[in-house]
Amino acid sequence: MRMTLLQPIDAAPPPRLSQTDSTDLLASLAAEGRLADGHAHILDLDAIRHAFGRRWAERAQMVFEMVQTHGRRLFGPEDLIERVGETDVLIVAPVKDPMVSRGLAARLLGETVSHFLGEARPSALTIKLIAGFEDGALVCRLLDAQEIADARAAAEAAERDWNERLIGPAGGLLAQPIVTFDGRRLHLDFNAPVVRDLHRDAVAGRHIAPRLIWAETGEALTPAERMDLLAADMERVDLVTLDRALERLASDDRPPSLLVTLSFLSASSQRARTRLMLHPGPLREVVRASVIWVLTDLPDGIPAGRLTEVAALLRPFGRAVFAETRLTGVALKAARTAGIGGLILEPPALLNETDCALWLLQAGRLAERSAPTLIAANLVSADLLPMAAAAGFTHATLRS
């Protein structure tokens, strides 16, 4: 598959599209008129391939899976995100304003490059605007740095307008349910379980963690559905969660210790993180003294360096940074390397008491020395608390 640039550039020509089904896909999109009017772009991941060198062949699938996962959060279900070449990703967003579509594409590329390389230099951000598909070749124009910056500003302005319609410019939250960017309704169910210190047999604080429920069906979101929520939707969930924590802190003369969940998606976004950290206003010092941030929805295979960076950016705004993670070697190693202060591990929901006891022993052994604090979450019975302590857990919560 050939790619033709409408304007010459000094850099080497872009790699050719290589997947055998790309031609048919692009021809079909062109026939439907979806590759025109500024709604279609190509993201070039060649900077990541160059950095990986010989490891690209074994890492490429992981890179493209992250692009798909994160892209689904930025774009809607009607938009297309498709790998069409060795390092090329096609983005087609026909119902969005072209500048907003371009800005979201730039954000996706920038955050992907930053995730794998630690930073996103302008030279690593190559985006091509598709002008058409002629004689079996894409006709593209390379966007310059200013065009990319202008598009990102337009996308941020559109997201800001959307947030202010739902939340209000001053941060005053509207009544639940939350309406997602694509029109679905979410209920947030808070139960704030007590966090028990297993060694002192005392209450150490409470865990402010919402359960997300589809309003239409009453069913809780699965982990995969949580990961598929758009960034703007997760930020609103995090704002509601933080407001619930602030209500507790403001109503108590001696504010309790609170573990407050914060999605990794929001925590890793400079804009979302800044808004959330400034949200407490006059209670900021109380938050700093009483709140332990709990990072949730960590992407699979998260690099330890990225987790280290995000945790370091959060620490000045709370007592500590914990993480709620899966019981995998990669996740535990990342937490240990990042210096996470505590880990929250939850047994599978359907385990009975006997199987849960076996899970505690296995989890305690695997997570040993991963973090100073280990919390066994949502245990089915208080009878399991001694077993959790014996397995190496320092704290626990009980299922309500």
Buried (B, 14 or more C-beta within 10 A) or exposed (E): BEBBBEEEEEEEEBBBBEBEEBBEBBEEBBEEEBBBEBBBBBBBBBBBBEBBEEEBEEBBEEBBBBBEBBBBBBBBEEBBBBBBBBBBBBBBBBEBBBBBBBBBBBBBBBBBBBBBBEEBEEEBBBBBBBBBBEEEBBBBBBBEEEBBBBBBEBBBEBBBEEBEEBBEEEBEBEEBBBBBBEEBEBBBEEBBBBBBBBEEEEEBBBBBBBEBBBEEEEEBBEEEEBBBBBBBBBBBBBBBBBBBBBEBBEEEEEBBBBBBBBBBBBBBBEBBBEBBBEBBEEBEEBBBEBBBBBBBBBBEEBBBBBBBBBBEBBBEBBBBBBBBBEBEEBBBEBBBBBBBBBBBBBBEEEBEEEEBBEBBBEBBEBBEEBBEBBBBBBBBEEEBBEBBBEBBBBBBBBEE
